[in-house]
Amino acid sequence: MAGKNIYNNAVERIKAAILKSQYTAAKQVNAIQLSYRIYSRTTEERIAGTERVQRKKYT
């Protein structure tokens, strides 16, 4: 019986470690995706602003 408890304990610890690792990885990916969205939106706004300035120059 003691061997089975040690095995079950080890399995639970491994599962917990895997879940923690998956959570950490997902959190990091989400942070990177958010930073790309912010960068992309800022770049789009800069381009749109430049285009508006150029249109005003030539009209």
N, C-alpha and C positions, 0 to 999 in steps of 0.2 A: 503494500500500500504506500509506503513512504516514497518508493521510486516513482510511483504514478503521480504523487503530489509534486515531487520535484520536477517531473516532466511537464505537468500542467502549468506549474509556476513559470517554467522557462518559456513555454509556448505563449503564455499571457504577456510576459515581458517582451518577447520578440514582437508580438502583435502591437503592443503599445509603442514600441520603438518605431515600427513601420508607420503606424498612423501619425505619430509625431513628425516623422520625416516627411511624409506626404503633405501634412498641413504646412510645414515650414516651406516646402518647395512651392506649393500653391500660393502661399502668401507672397513669396518672392516674385513669382511670375506675375501675379496681380499688380504688384508695385511697378514692375517693369512695363507692363501693358499700360498702366495709368500714366506713367511718365511719357510713353510714346504718344498717347492721345493728347496730352497737354502740349508736348513739343509740336505735334502735327497741327493742332488747332492754332497755336501761336504762329507757326510758319504760314498757315493759310491766311491768317489775319494780316500778317505783314505783306504777303503777296497781294491780297485784296486792297490794302491801303496804298501800295505802290501803284497798282493799276488805276485807282481813283485819282491819284496825283498826276499820273501820266495823261489821263483823259482830260483833266482840267487844263493841263499845259497846252494841249493841242486844240482845245475848243474855243 
